[in-house]
Amino acid sequence: PTYTVREMPRVNSPPPRPDLPIYTRDEVAEHCDQDSLWYTFRGAVYDLTPFYEGHPGGAPRLLMAAGQDLEPYWEVYRQHLRGHVVDWMEGYRIGSLTEEEAKAASNSFTFGDAYENEPIRDPNLLPCTQKPFNGEPRLDLLTNDYLTPNELFYVRNHLPVPDIDPKKYRLIVKGVGLKKHKFTLDDLKTKFKKHEVITTLQCAGNRREDLHNEGMREFLAPHWVVGAI
């Protein structure tokens, strides 16, 4: 028999663009304010200045990485590594780095693994993303109980779970016309009457996967199916 071997798609890898100019990392680094926002990623150079007000994570995140390589940041904010994000950025591509500079840029610095102390998740939570972890329960288990068990409650994270020292935890309550109050974790457990409320919670993005297909790309994460409720 004859077999055809299909080449795997280059996920999260910008395509070669010999038609575009070559820039140096020093040239990219000069464009680091809201009037000119340049970035590199795996050898590609982008001008994302028009996207300054459109970034879902806010303009400060764009400024934080301006003039630098995105790969170290995306190792923390891994929701960007979903293939179609890099495809979309190609519309803002203005050039490339040399192969040597591309390697140097991607290894310019690291943050370490911000997710190394993540809690163990229930195996029945189906992950939409791993880092940060976002997961929804299997639908057949979700309907087994009137009150959803804690371990099956959908998990929504934007960043790593905070590693908090209970003795140092403080909750500060303040606002216009309010006296400022500061509470320890023990205060919250002992100074207030407990109440139980039965309610329904749902992530505003539930069923977002329905909006992501070949004809339409959804850029907000995570791509829930139906279980974020």
Residue pairs with C-beta under 8 A, 6 or more apart in sequence:
9 83
11 83
12 42
12 81
12 83
12 86
13 42
13 86
14 41
14 42
14 43
14 44
14 86
14 89
14 90
14 93
15 90
16 96
17 44
17 93
17 95
17 96
20 45
20 93
20 94
20 95
20 96
21 94
21 95
21 96
22 95
22 96
22 97
22 98
23 45
23 94
23 95
23 96
23 97
24 97
24 101
25 40
25 69
25 97
25 101
25 104
25 105
28 38
28 39
28 40
28 45
28 67
28 68
28 97
29 67
29 68
30 36
30 38
30 67
31 37
31 38
31 47
31 66
31 67
32 38
32 63
32 66
32 67
32 68
33 63
33 66
34 49
34 52
34 59
34 63
35 49
36 47
36 49
37 47
37 48
37 49
37 51
37 52
37 62
37 63
37 66
38 45
38 46
38 47
38 48
38 66
38 67
38 94
39 45
39 46
39 48
39 65
39 66
39 67
39 68
39 69
39 70
40 46
40 68
40 69
40 70
40 97
40 102
40 105
41 69
41 70
41 71
41 74
41 86
41 89
42 71
42 102
42 106
43 96
43 97
43 99
43 102
43 105
44 89
44 90
44 93
44 95
44 96
44 97
45 93
45 94
45 95
45 96
45 97
46 89
46 92
46 93
46 94
47 92
47 94
48 62
48 89
48 92
50 92
51 62
51 92
52 59
52 62
53 59
55 61
55 62
56 219
56 220
57 77
61 77
64 73
65 73
68 105
68 108
69 105
69 106
69 108
70 80
71 105
71 106
72 106
72 108
72 109
72 110
72 111
74 80
74 81
75 110
75 111
76 111
76 114
76 159
77 159
78 129
78 130
78 131
78 132
79 129
79 132
79 221
79 222
82 221
84 217
84 219
85 219
87 217
88 217
88 219
96 102
97 105
114 159
114 160
115 131
115 132
115 133
115 160
117 160
117 161
117 163
118 133
118 160
118 161
119 161
121 127
121 133
121 135
121 155
122 137
122 151
122 152
124 137
124 138
124 141
124 151
124 152
125 135
125 136
125 137
125 151
125 152
125 154
125 155
126 135
126 136
126 137
126 138
126 225
126 227
127 133
127 134
127 135
128 134
128 135
128 136
128 221
128 222
128 223
128 224
129 221
129 222
131 160
132 157
132 158
132 159
132 160
133 155
133 157
134 155
134 156
134 157
134 221
134 222
134 224
135 154
135 155
136 154
136 224
136 225
136 226
136 227
136 228
137 148
137 152
137 153
137 154
137 227
138 227
139 226
139 227
141 152
142 148
142 152
142 227
142 229
147 198
154 203
154 224
154 227
154 228
154 229
156 203
156 222
156 228
166 185
167 185
169 184
169 185
170 182
170 183
170 184
171 182
171 183
171 185
171 188
172 180
172 181
172 182
172 183
173 180
173 181
173 182
173 183
174 180
174 181
183 191
200 229
201 229
202 228
202 229
203 224
203 228
203 229
205 220
205 222
205 224
205 228
206 224
206 226
206 227
206 228
206 229
207 224
207 225
207 226
208 218
208 220
208 222
208 223
208 224
209 218
209 223
209 224
209 225
211 218
212 218
212 223
